[in-house]
Amino acid sequence: MKKVWKALVAKVTGKVQADQGMATAEYAIGTVAVISFGSLIIKILTDPAMRELIWKLIQWLFDLIVGAIGM
């Protein structure tokens, strides 16, 4: 239905859509961004200093929640 509508609009207005290749480029950029972000997360989680920092943060949050509840 979408193709039919685009063809009808192009026929009536005499204009052709020029963005036919954009979806592929957008998917490629999105894929590169996701892979880069994943690599960064893996690097952070495999670093011993960062792992210790995250563990201390989790412990601090747990102590804060337990303290607020009063257990």
mmCIF file of the N, C-alpha and C atoms, coordinates in Angstrom:
data_MODEL
# 
_entry.id   MODEL 
# 
loop_
_atom_site.group_PDB 
_atom_site.id 
_atom_site.type_symbol 
_atom_site.label_atom_id 
_atom_site.label_alt_id 
_atom_site.label_comp_id 
_atom_site.label_asym_id 
_atom_site.label_entity_id 
_atom_site.label_seq_id 
_atom_site.pdbx_PDB_ins_code 
_atom_site.Cartn_x 
_atom_site.Cartn_y 
_atom_site.Cartn_z 
_atom_site.occupancy 
_atom_site.B_iso_or_equiv 
_atom_site.pdbx_formal_charge 
_atom_site.auth_seq_id 
_atom_site.auth_comp_id 
_atom_site.auth_asym_id 
_atom_site.auth_atom_id 
_atom_site.pdbx_PDB_model_num 
ATOM 1   N N  . MET A 1 1  ? 0.822  -1.189 0.000   1.00 0.00 ? 1  MET A N  1 
ATOM 2   C CA . MET A 1 1  ? 0.000  0.000  0.000   1.00 0.00 ? 1  MET A CA 1 
ATOM 3   C C  . MET A 1 1  ? 0.872  1.263  0.000   1.00 0.00 ? 1  MET A C  1 
ATOM 4   N N  . LYS A 1 2  ? 1.966  1.203  0.779   1.00 0.00 ? 2  LYS A N  1 
ATOM 5   C CA . LYS A 1 2  ? 2.862  2.349  0.876   1.00 0.00 ? 2  LYS A CA 1 
ATOM 6   C C  . LYS A 1 2  ? 3.505  2.659  -0.485  1.00 0.00 ? 2  LYS A C  1 
ATOM 7   N N  . LYS A 1 3  ? 3.911  1.602  -1.194  1.00 0.00 ? 3  LYS A N  1 
ATOM 8   C CA . LYS A 1 3  ? 4.534  1.792  -2.501  1.00 0.00 ? 3  LYS A CA 1 
ATOM 9   C C  . LYS A 1 3  ? 3.540  2.387  -3.495  1.00 0.00 ? 3  LYS A C  1 
ATOM 10  N N  . VAL A 1 4  ? 2.311  1.920  -3.399  1.00 0.00 ? 4  VAL A N  1 
ATOM 11  C CA . VAL A 1 4  ? 1.271  2.429  -4.298  1.00 0.00 ? 4  VAL A CA 1 
ATOM 12  C C  . VAL A 1 4  ? 1.048  3.911  -4.041  1.00 0.00 ? 4  VAL A C  1 
ATOM 13  N N  . TRP A 1 5  ? 0.977  4.289  -2.760  1.00 0.00 ? 5  TRP A N  1 
ATOM 14  C CA . TRP A 1 5  ? 0.760  5.688  -2.392  1.00 0.00 ? 5  TRP A CA 1 
ATOM 15  C C  . TRP A 1 5  ? 1.916  6.559  -2.892  1.00 0.00 ? 5  TRP A C  1 
ATOM 16  N N  . LYS A 1 6  ? 3.162  6.097  -2.685  1.00 0.00 ? 6  LYS A N  1 
ATOM 17  C CA . LYS A 1 6  ? 4.325  6.865  -3.145  1.00 0.00 ? 6  LYS A CA 1 
ATOM 18  C C  . LYS A 1 6  ? 4.313  7.025  -4.666  1.00 0.00 ? 6  LYS A C  1 
ATOM 19  N N  . ALA A 1 7  ? 3.958  5.958  -5.362  1.00 0.00 ? 7  ALA A N  1 
ATOM 20  C CA . ALA A 1 7  ? 3.910  6.026  -6.824  1.00 0.00 ? 7  ALA A CA 1 
ATOM 21  C C  . ALA A 1 7  ? 2.836  6.997  -7.282  1.00 0.00 ? 7  ALA A C  1 
ATOM 22  N N  . LEU A 1 8  ? 1.697  6.986  -6.608  1.00 0.00 ? 8  LEU A N  1 
ATOM 23  C CA . LEU A 1 8  ? 0.608  7.895  -6.958  1.00 0.00 ? 8  LEU A CA 1 
ATOM 24  C C  . LEU A 1 8  ? 1.013  9.348  -6.719  1.00 0.00 ? 8  LEU A C  1 
ATOM 25  N N  . VAL A 1 9  ? 1.638  9.622  -5.562  1.00 0.00 ? 9  VAL A N  1 
ATOM 26  C CA . VAL A 1 9  ? 2.085  10.977 -5.255  1.00 0.00 ? 9  VAL A CA 1 
ATOM 27  C C  . VAL A 1 9  ? 3.139  11.424 -6.263  1.00 0.00 ? 9  VAL A C  1 
ATOM 28  N N  . ALA A 1 10 ? 4.061  10.544 -6.619  1.00 0.00 ? 10 ALA A N  1 
ATOM 29  C CA . ALA A 1 10 ? 5.098  10.886 -7.590  1.00 0.00 ? 10 ALA A CA 1 
ATOM 30  C C  . ALA A 1 10 ? 4.488  11.182 -8.957  1.00 0.00 ? 10 ALA A C  1 
ATOM 31  N N  . LYS A 1 11 ? 3.469  10.432 -9.333  1.00 0.00 ? 11 LYS A N  1 
ATOM 32  C CA . LYS A 1 11 ? 2.816  10.628 -10.619 1.00 0.00 ? 11 LYS A CA 1 
ATOM 33  C C  . LYS A 1 11 ? 2.081  11.965 -10.664 1.00 0.00 ? 11 LYS A C  1 
ATOM 34  N N  . VAL A 1 12 ? 1.385  12.304 -9.569  1.00 0.00 ? 12 VAL A N  1 
ATOM 35  C CA . VAL A 1 12 ? 0.596  13.533 -9.525  1.00 0.00 ? 12 VAL A CA 1 
ATOM 36  C C  . VAL A 1 12 ? 1.496  14.759 -9.429  1.00 0.00 ? 12 VAL A C  1 
ATOM 37  N N  . THR A 1 13 ? 2.500  14.711 -8.566  1.00 0.00 ? 13 THR A N  1 
ATOM 38  C CA . THR A 1 13 ? 3.352  15.876 -8.333  1.00 0.00 ? 13 THR A CA 1 
ATOM 39  C C  . THR A 1 13 ? 4.520  15.963 -9.299  1.00 0.00 ? 13 THR A C  1 
ATOM 40  N N  . GLY A 1 14 ? 4.874  14.856 -9.907  1.00 0.00 ? 14 GLY A N  1 
ATOM 41  C CA . GLY A 1 14 ? 6.022  14.848 -10.812 1.00 0.00 ? 14 GLY A CA 1 
ATOM 42  C C  . GLY A 1 14 ? 7.338  14.773 -10.067 1.00 0.00 ? 14 GLY A C  1 
ATOM 43  N N  . LYS A 1 15 ? 7.294  14.538 -8.762  1.00 0.00 ? 15 LYS A N  1 
ATOM 44  C CA . LYS A 1 15 ? 8.508  14.445 -7.950  1.00 0.00 ? 15 LYS A CA 1 
ATOM 45  C C  . LYS A 1 15 ? 8.769  12.996 -7.573  1.00 0.00 ? 15 LYS A C  1 
ATOM 46  N N  . VAL A 1 16 ? 10.034 12.651 -7.540  1.00 0.00 ? 16 VAL A N  1 
ATOM 47  C CA . VAL A 1 16 ? 10.436 11.300 -7.148  1.00 0.00 ? 16 VAL A CA 1 
ATOM 48  C C  . VAL A 1 16 ? 11.142 11.403 -5.801  1.00 0.00 ? 16 VAL A C  1 
ATOM 49  N N  . GLN A 1 17 ? 10.874 10.466 -4.926  1.00 0.00 ? 17 GLN A N  1 
ATOM 50  C CA . GLN A 1 17 ? 11.535 10.448 -3.620  1.00 0.00 ? 17 GLN A CA 1 
ATOM 51  C C  . GLN A 1 17 ? 13.025 10.184 -3.813  1.00 0.00 ? 17 GLN A C  1 
ATOM 52  N N  . ALA A 1 18 ? 13.870 10.989 -3.180  1.00 0.00 ? 18 ALA A N  1 
ATOM 53  C CA . ALA A 1 18 ? 15.321 10.854 -3.359  1.00 0.00 ? 18 ALA A CA 1 
ATOM 54  C C  . ALA A 1 18 ? 15.997 10.171 -2.181  1.00 0.00 ? 18 ALA A C  1 
ATOM 55  N N  . ASP A 1 19 ? 15.254 9.675  -1.210  1.00 0.00 ? 19 ASP A N  1 
ATOM 56  C CA . ASP A 1 19 ? 15.859 9.105  -0.008  1.00 0.00 ? 19 ASP A CA 1 
ATOM 57  C C  . ASP A 1 19 ? 15.782 7.580  0.027   1.00 0.00 ? 19 ASP A C  1 
ATOM 58  N N  . GLN A 1 20 ? 15.859 6.946  -1.115  1.00 0.00 ? 20 GLN A N  1 
ATOM 59  C CA . GLN A 1 20 ? 15.695 5.504  -1.166  1.00 0.00 ? 20 GLN A CA 1 
ATOM 60  C C  . GLN A 1 20 ? 16.834 4.741  -0.508  1.00 0.00 ? 20 GLN A C  1 
ATOM 61  N N  . GLY A 1 21 ? 18.041 5.270  -0.475  1.00 0.00 ? 21 GLY A N  1 
ATOM 62  C CA . GLY A 1 21 ? 19.172 4.560  0.115   1.00 0.00 ? 21 GLY A CA 1 
ATOM 63  C C  . GLY A 1 21 ? 19.461 4.912  1.559   1.00 0.00 ? 21 GLY A C  1 
ATOM 64  N N  . MET A 1 22 ? 18.676 5.773  2.160   1.00 0.00 ? 22 MET A N  1 
ATOM 65  C CA . MET A 1 22 ? 18.975 6.229  3.512   1.00 0.00 ? 22 MET A CA 1 
ATOM 66  C C  . MET A 1 22 ? 18.814 5.141  4.567   1.00 0.00 ? 22 MET A C  1 
ATOM 67  N N  . ALA A 1 23 ? 17.875 4.265  4.429   1.00 0.00 ? 23 ALA A N  1 
ATOM 68  C CA . ALA A 1 23 ? 17.649 3.253  5.462   1.00 0.00 ? 23 ALA A CA 1 
ATOM 69  C C  . ALA A 1 23 ? 18.890 2.389  5.655   1.00 0.00 ? 23 ALA A C  1 
ATOM 70  N N  . THR A 1 24 ? 19.554 2.003  4.587   1.00 0.00 ? 24 THR A N  1 
ATOM 71  C CA . THR A 1 24 ? 20.745 1.162  4.682   1.00 0.00 ? 24 THR A CA 1 
ATOM 72  C C  . THR A 1 24 ? 21.861 1.900  5.412   1.00 0.00 ? 24 THR A C  1 
ATOM 73  N N  . ALA A 1 25 ? 22.073 3.160  5.095   1.00 0.00 ? 25 ALA A N  1 
ATOM 74  C CA . ALA A 1 25 ? 23.117 3.940  5.768   1.00 0.00 ? 25 ALA A CA 1 
ATOM 75  C C  . ALA A 1 25 ? 22.793 4.117  7.245   1.00 0.00 ? 25 ALA A C  1 
ATOM 76  N N  . GLU A 1 26 ? 21.538 4.342  7.565   1.00 0.00 ? 26 GLU A N  1 
ATOM 77  C CA . GLU A 1 26 ? 21.155 4.501  8.965   1.00 0.00 ? 26 GLU A CA 1 
ATOM 78  C C  . GLU A 1 26 ? 21.372 3.206  9.742   1.00 0.00 ? 26 GLU A C  1 
ATOM 79  N N  . TYR A 1 27 ? 21.047 2.076  9.136   1.00 0.00 ? 27 TYR A N  1 
ATOM 80  C CA . TYR A 1 27 ? 21.292 0.793  9.804   1.00 0.00 ? 27 TYR A CA 1 
ATOM 81  C C  . TYR A 1 27 ? 22.781 0.564  10.013  1.00 0.00 ? 27 TYR A C  1 
ATOM 82  N N  . ALA A 1 28 ? 23.594 0.944  9.054   1.00 0.00 ? 28 ALA A N  1 
ATOM 83  C CA . ALA A 1 28 ? 25.040 0.765  9.177   1.00 0.00 ? 28 ALA A CA 1 
ATOM 84  C C  . ALA A 1 28 ? 25.594 1.620  10.314  1.00 0.00 ? 28 ALA A C  1 
ATOM 85  N N  . ILE A 1 29 ? 25.168 2.861  10.401  1.00 0.00 ? 29 ILE A N  1 
ATOM 86  C CA . ILE A 1 29 ? 25.636 3.739  11.475  1.00 0.00 ? 29 ILE A CA 1 
ATOM 87  C C  . ILE A 1 29 ? 25.155 3.230  12.828  1.00 0.00 ? 29 ILE A C  1 
ATOM 88  N N  . GLY A 1 30 ? 23.919 2.776  12.879  1.00 0.00 ? 30 GLY A N  1 
ATOM 89  C CA . GLY A 1 30 ? 23.392 2.220  14.124  1.00 0.00 ? 30 GLY A CA 1 
ATOM 90  C C  . GLY A 1 30 ? 24.154 0.980  14.561  1.00 0.00 ? 30 GLY A C  1 
ATOM 91  N N  . THR A 1 31 ? 24.499 0.130  13.610  1.00 0.00 ? 31 THR A N  1 
ATOM 92  C CA . THR A 1 31 ? 25.260 -1.085 13.921  1.00 0.00 ? 31 THR A CA 1 
ATOM 93  C C  . THR A 1 31 ? 26.636 -0.740 14.459  1.00 0.00 ? 31 THR A C  1 
ATOM 94  N N  . VAL A 1 32 ? 27.301 0.203  13.835  1.00 0.00 ? 32 VAL A N  1 
ATOM 95  C CA . VAL A 1 32 ? 28.626 0.630  14.314  1.00 0.00 ? 32 VAL A CA 1 
ATOM 96  C C  . VAL A 1 32 ? 28.523 1.217  15.717  1.00 0.00 ? 32 VAL A C  1 
ATOM 97  N N  . ALA A 1 33 ? 27.487 1.986  15.983  1.00 0.00 ? 33 ALA A N  1 
ATOM 98  C CA . ALA A 1 33 ? 27.311 2.582  17.315  1.00 0.00 ? 33 ALA A CA 1 
ATOM 99  C C  . ALA A 1 33 ? 27.087 1.511  18.368  1.00 0.00 ? 33 ALA A C  1 
ATOM 100 N N  . VAL A 1 34 ? 26.268 0.522  18.063  1.00 0.00 ? 34 VAL A N  1 
ATOM 101 C CA . VAL A 1 34 ? 25.990 -0.548 19.027  1.00 0.00 ? 34 VAL A CA 1 
ATOM 102 C C  . VAL A 1 34 ? 27.247 -1.370 19.300  1.00 0.00 ? 34 VAL A C  1 
ATOM 103 N N  . ILE A 1 35 ? 28.007 -1.679 18.266  1.00 0.00 ? 35 ILE A N  1 
ATOM 104 C CA . ILE A 1 35 ? 29.240 -2.444 18.452  1.00 0.00 ? 35 ILE A CA 1 
ATOM 105 C C  . ILE A 1 35 ? 30.247 -1.642 19.277  1.00 0.00 ? 35 ILE A C  1 
ATOM 106 N N  . SER A 1 36 ? 30.354 -0.345 19.027  1.00 0.00 ? 36 SER A N  1 
ATOM 107 C CA . SER A 1 36 ? 31.273 0.500  19.794  1.00 0.00 ? 36 SER A CA 1 
ATOM 108 C C  . SER A 1 36 ? 30.861 0.564  21.254  1.00 0.00 ? 36 SER A C  1 
ATOM 109 N N  . PHE A 1 37 ? 29.570 0.735  21.502  1.00 0.00 ? 37 PHE A N  1 
ATOM 110 C CA . PHE A 1 37 ? 29.078 0.798  22.879  1.00 0.00 ? 37 PHE A CA 1 
ATOM 111 C C  . PHE A 1 37 ? 29.299 -0.536 23.586  1.00 0.00 ? 37 PHE A C  1 
ATOM 112 N N  . GLY A 1 38 ? 29.050 -1.633 22.894  1.00 0.00 ? 38 GLY A N  1 
ATOM 113 C CA . GLY A 1 38 ? 29.278 -2.955 23.485  1.00 0.00 ? 38 GLY A CA 1 
ATOM 114 C C  . GLY A 1 38 ? 30.741 -3.173 23.818  1.00 0.00 ? 38 GLY A C  1 
ATOM 115 N N  . SER A 1 39 ? 31.626 -2.741 22.942  1.00 0.00 ? 39 SER A N  1 
ATOM 116 C CA . SER A 1 39 ? 33.064 -2.863 23.203  1.00 0.00 ? 39 SER A CA 1 
ATOM 117 C C  . SER A 1 39 ? 33.474 -2.058 24.421  1.00 0.00 ? 39 SER A C  1 
ATOM 118 N N  . LEU A 1 40 ? 32.913 -0.876 24.553  1.00 0.00 ? 40 LEU A N  1 
ATOM 119 C CA . LEU A 1 40 ? 33.209 -0.041 25.714  1.00 0.00 ? 40 LEU A CA 1 
ATOM 120 C C  . LEU A 1 40 ? 32.736 -0.700 27.002  1.00 0.00 ? 40 LEU A C  1 
ATOM 121 N N  . ILE A 1 41 ? 31.539 -1.266 26.991  1.00 0.00 ? 41 ILE A N  1 
ATOM 122 C CA . ILE A 1 41 ? 31.009 -1.948 28.178  1.00 0.00 ? 41 ILE A CA 1 
ATOM 123 C C  . ILE A 1 41 ? 31.881 -3.150 28.538  1.00 0.00 ? 41 ILE A C  1 
ATOM 124 N N  . ILE A 1 42 ? 32.292 -3.923 27.532  1.00 0.00 ? 42 ILE A N  1 
ATOM 125 C CA . ILE A 1 42 ? 33.154 -5.083 27.798  1.00 0.00 ? 42 ILE A CA 1 
ATOM 126 C C  . ILE A 1 42 ? 34.478 -4.632 28.396  1.00 0.00 ? 42 ILE A C  1 
ATOM 127 N N  . LYS A 1 43 ? 35.058 -3.561 27.859  1.00 0.00 ? 43 LYS A N  1 
ATOM 128 C CA . LYS A 1 43 ? 36.332 -3.049 28.377  1.00 0.00 ? 43 LYS A CA 1 
ATOM 129 C C  . LYS A 1 43 ? 36.177 -2.601 29.832  1.00 0.00 ? 43 LYS A C  1 
ATOM 130 N N  . ILE A 1 44 ? 35.082 -1.908 30.127  1.00 0.00 ? 44 ILE A N  1 
ATOM 131 C CA . ILE A 1 44 ? 34.849 -1.431 31.495  1.00 0.00 ? 44 ILE A CA 1 
ATOM 132 C C  . ILE A 1 44 ? 34.676 -2.604 32.454  1.00 0.00 ? 44 ILE A C  1 
ATOM 133 N N  . LEU A 1 45 ? 33.901 -3.596 32.070  1.00 0.00 ? 45 LEU A N  1 
ATOM 134 C CA . LEU A 1 45 ? 33.605 -4.706 32.973  1.00 0.00 ? 45 LEU A CA 1 
ATOM 135 C C  . LEU A 1 45 ? 34.769 -5.673 33.141  1.00 0.00 ? 45 LEU A C  1 
ATOM 136 N N  . THR A 1 46 ? 35.724 -5.685 32.224  1.00 0.00 ? 46 THR A N  1 
ATOM 137 C CA . THR A 1 46 ? 36.868 -6.577 32.372  1.00 0.00 ? 46 THR A CA 1 
ATOM 138 C C  . THR A 1 46 ? 38.041 -5.912 33.085  1.00 0.00 ? 46 THR A C  1 
ATOM 139 N N  . ASP A 1 47 ? 37.978 -4.630 33.318  1.00 0.00 ? 47 ASP A N  1 
ATOM 140 C CA . ASP A 1 47 ? 39.032 -3.922 34.038  1.00 0.00 ? 47 ASP A CA 1 
ATOM 141 C C  . ASP A 1 47 ? 38.852 -4.164 35.538  1.00 0.00 ? 47 ASP A C  1 
ATOM 142 N N  . PRO A 1 48 ? 39.855 -4.688 36.219  1.00 0.00 ? 48 PRO A N  1 
ATOM 143 C CA . PRO A 1 48 ? 39.708 -4.995 37.646  1.00 0.00 ? 48 PRO A CA 1 
ATOM 144 C C  . PRO A 1 48 ? 39.370 -3.769 38.504  1.00 0.00 ? 48 PRO A C  1 
ATOM 145 N N  . ALA A 1 49 ? 39.955 -2.630 38.207  1.00 0.00 ? 49 ALA A N  1 
ATOM 146 C CA . ALA A 1 49 ? 39.682 -1.429 38.998  1.00 0.00 ? 49 ALA A CA 1 
ATOM 147 C C  . ALA A 1 49 ? 38.229 -0.992 38.830  1.00 0.00 ? 49 ALA A C  1 
ATOM 148 N N  . MET A 1 50 ? 37.722 -1.049 37.609  1.00 0.00 ? 50 MET A N  1 
ATOM 149 C CA . MET A 1 50 ? 36.331 -0.670 37.369  1.00 0.00 ? 50 MET A CA 1 
ATOM 150 C C  . MET A 1 50 ? 35.373 -1.671 38.003  1.00 0.00 ? 50 MET A C  1 
ATOM 151 N N  . ARG A 1 51 ? 35.723 -2.947 37.937  1.00 0.00 ? 51 ARG A N  1 
ATOM 152 C CA . ARG A 1 51 ? 34.889 -3.975 38.557  1.00 0.00 ? 51 ARG A CA 1 
ATOM 153 C C  . ARG A 1 51 ? 34.794 -3.751 40.064  1.00 0.00 ? 51 ARG A C  1 
ATOM 154 N N  . GLU A 1 52 ? 35.917 -3.396 40.688  1.00 0.00 ? 52 GLU A N  1 
ATOM 155 C CA . GLU A 1 52 ? 35.921 -3.117 42.125  1.00 0.00 ? 52 GLU A CA 1 
ATOM 156 C C  . GLU A 1 52 ? 35.084 -1.873 42.441  1.00 0.00 ? 52 GLU A C  1 
ATOM 157 N N  . LEU A 1 53 ? 35.202 -0.853 41.618  1.00 0.00 ? 53 LEU A N  1 
ATOM 158 C CA . LEU A 1 53 ? 34.417 0.365  41.814  1.00 0.00 ? 53 LEU A CA 1 
ATOM 159 C C  . LEU A 1 53 ? 32.919 0.084  41.696  1.00 0.00 ? 53 LEU A C  1 
ATOM 160 N N  . ILE A 1 54 ? 32.529 -0.693 40.694  1.00 0.00 ? 54 ILE A N  1 
ATOM 161 C CA . ILE A 1 54 ? 31.118 -1.041 40.519  1.00 0.00 ? 54 ILE A CA 1 
ATOM 162 C C  . ILE A 1 54 ? 30.634 -1.867 41.701  1.00 0.00 ? 54 ILE A C  1 
ATOM 163 N N  . TRP A 1 55 ? 31.461 -2.805 42.181  1.00 0.00 ? 55 TRP A N  1 
ATOM 164 C CA . TRP A 1 55 ? 31.079 -3.635 43.324  1.00 0.00 ? 55 TRP A CA 1 
ATOM 165 C C  . TRP A 1 55 ? 30.887 -2.773 44.573  1.00 0.00 ? 55 TRP A C  1 
ATOM 166 N N  . LYS A 1 56 ? 31.784 -1.816 44.809  1.00 0.00 ? 56 LYS A N  1 
ATOM 167 C CA . LYS A 1 56 ? 31.641 -0.922 45.964  1.00 0.00 ? 56 LYS A CA 1 
ATOM 168 C C  . LYS A 1 56 ? 30.384 -0.074 45.843  1.00 0.00 ? 56 LYS A C  1 
ATOM 169 N N  . LEU A 1 57 ? 30.052 0.373  44.631  1.00 0.00 ? 57 LEU A N  1 
ATOM 170 C CA . LEU A 1 57 ? 28.835 1.149  44.405  1.00 0.00 ? 57 LEU A CA 1 
ATOM 171 C C  . LEU A 1 57 ? 27.596 0.313  44.721  1.00 0.00 ? 57 LEU A C  1 
ATOM 172 N N  . ILE A 1 58 ? 27.591 -0.949 44.279  1.00 0.00 ? 58 ILE A N  1 
ATOM 173 C CA . ILE A 1 58 ? 26.463 -1.838 44.559  1.00 0.00 ? 58 ILE A CA 1 
ATOM 174 C C  . ILE A 1 58 ? 26.340 -2.073 46.062  1.00 0.00 ? 58 ILE A C  1 
ATOM 175 N N  . GLN A 1 59 ? 27.444 -2.297 46.737  1.00 0.00 ? 59 GLN A N  1 
ATOM 176 C CA . GLN A 1 59 ? 27.409 -2.491 48.186  1.00 0.00 ? 59 GLN A CA 1 
ATOM 177 C C  . GLN A 1 59 ? 26.893 -1.249 48.896  1.00 0.00 ? 59 GLN A C  1 
ATOM 178 N N  . TRP A 1 60 ? 27.335 -0.073 48.464  1.00 0.00 ? 60 TRP A N  1 
ATOM 179 C CA . TRP A 1 60 ? 26.886 1.181  49.073  1.00 0.00 ? 60 TRP A CA 1 
ATOM 180 C C  . TRP A 1 60 ? 25.377 1.362  48.891  1.00 0.00 ? 60 TRP A C  1 
ATOM 181 N N  . LEU A 1 61 ? 24.887 1.092  47.680  1.00 0.00 ? 61 LEU A N  1 
ATOM 182 C CA . LEU A 1 61 ? 23.454 1.208  47.425  1.00 0.00 ? 61 LEU A CA 1 
ATOM 183 C C  . LEU A 1 61 ? 22.662 0.206  48.272  1.00 0.00 ? 61 LEU A C  1 
ATOM 184 N N  . PHE A 1 62 ? 23.162 -1.012 48.383  1.00 0.00 ? 62 PHE A N  1 
ATOM 185 C CA . PHE A 1 62 ? 22.488 -2.025 49.199  1.00 0.00 ? 62 PHE A CA 1 
ATOM 186 C C  . PHE A 1 62 ? 22.435 -1.587 50.656  1.00 0.00 ? 62 PHE A C  1 
ATOM 187 N N  . ASP A 1 63 ? 23.568 -1.104 51.191  1.00 0.00 ? 63 ASP A N  1 
ATOM 188 C CA . ASP A 1 63 ? 23.584 -0.612 52.572  1.00 0.00 ? 63 ASP A CA 1 
ATOM 189 C C  . ASP A 1 63 ? 22.636 0.561  52.764  1.00 0.00 ? 63 ASP A C  1 
ATOM 190 N N  . LEU A 1 64 ? 22.553 1.439  51.792  1.00 0.00 ? 64 LEU A N  1 
ATOM 191 C CA . LEU A 1 64 ? 21.653 2.591  51.854  1.00 0.00 ? 64 LEU A CA 1 
ATOM 192 C C  . LEU A 1 64 ? 20.200 2.140  51.895  1.00 0.00 ? 64 LEU A C  1 
ATOM 193 N N  . ILE A 1 65 ? 19.835 1.181  51.055  1.00 0.00 ? 65 ILE A N  1 
ATOM 194 C CA . ILE A 1 65 ? 18.462 0.675  51.021  1.00 0.00 ? 65 ILE A CA 1 
ATOM 195 C C  . ILE A 1 65 ? 18.119 -0.056 52.305  1.00 0.00 ? 65 ILE A C  1 
ATOM 196 N N  . VAL A 1 66 ? 19.030 -0.905 52.767  1.00 0.00 ? 66 VAL A N  1 
ATOM 197 C CA . VAL A 1 66 ? 18.794 -1.654 54.013  1.00 0.00 ? 66 VAL A CA 1 
ATOM 198 C C  . VAL A 1 66 ? 18.687 -0.687 55.177  1.00 0.00 ? 66 VAL A C  1 
ATOM 199 N N  . GLY A 1 67 ? 19.508 0.350  55.189  1.00 0.00 ? 67 GLY A N  1 
ATOM 200 C CA . GLY A 1 67 ? 19.445 1.349  56.258  1.00 0.00 ? 67 GLY A CA 1 
ATOM 201 C C  . GLY A 1 67 ? 18.139 2.126  56.231  1.00 0.00 ? 67 GLY A C  1 
ATOM 202 N N  . ALA A 1 68 ? 17.620 2.415  55.061  1.00 0.00 ? 68 ALA A N  1 
ATOM 203 C CA . ALA A 1 68 ? 16.365 3.153  54.934  1.00 0.00 ? 68 ALA A CA 1 
ATOM 204 C C  . ALA A 1 68 ? 15.184 2.295  55.394  1.00 0.00 ? 68 ALA A C  1 
ATOM 205 N N  . ILE A 1 69 ? 15.264 0.997  55.113  1.00 0.00 ? 69 ILE A N  1 
ATOM 206 C CA . ILE A 1 69 ? 14.191 0.095  55.526  1.00 0.00 ? 69 ILE A CA 1 
ATOM 207 C C  . ILE A 1 69 ? 14.258 -0.157 57.025  1.00 0.00 ? 69 ILE A C  1 
ATOM 208 N N  . GLY A 1 70 ? 15.453 -0.158 57.570  1.00 0.00 ? 70 GLY A N  1 
ATOM 209 C CA . GLY A 1 70 ? 15.649 -0.348 59.006  1.00 0.00 ? 70 GLY A CA 1 
ATOM 210 C C  . GLY A 1 70 ? 15.802 -1.792 59.415  1.00 0.00 ? 70 GLY A C  1 
ATOM 211 N N  . MET A 1 71 ? 16.426 -2.586 58.568  1.00 0.00 ? 71 MET A N  1 
ATOM 212 C CA . MET A 1 71 ? 16.616 -4.009 58.891  1.00 0.00 ? 71 MET A CA 1 
ATOM 213 C C  . MET A 1 71 ? 17.843 -4.210 59.719  1.00 0.00 ? 71 MET A C  1 
# 
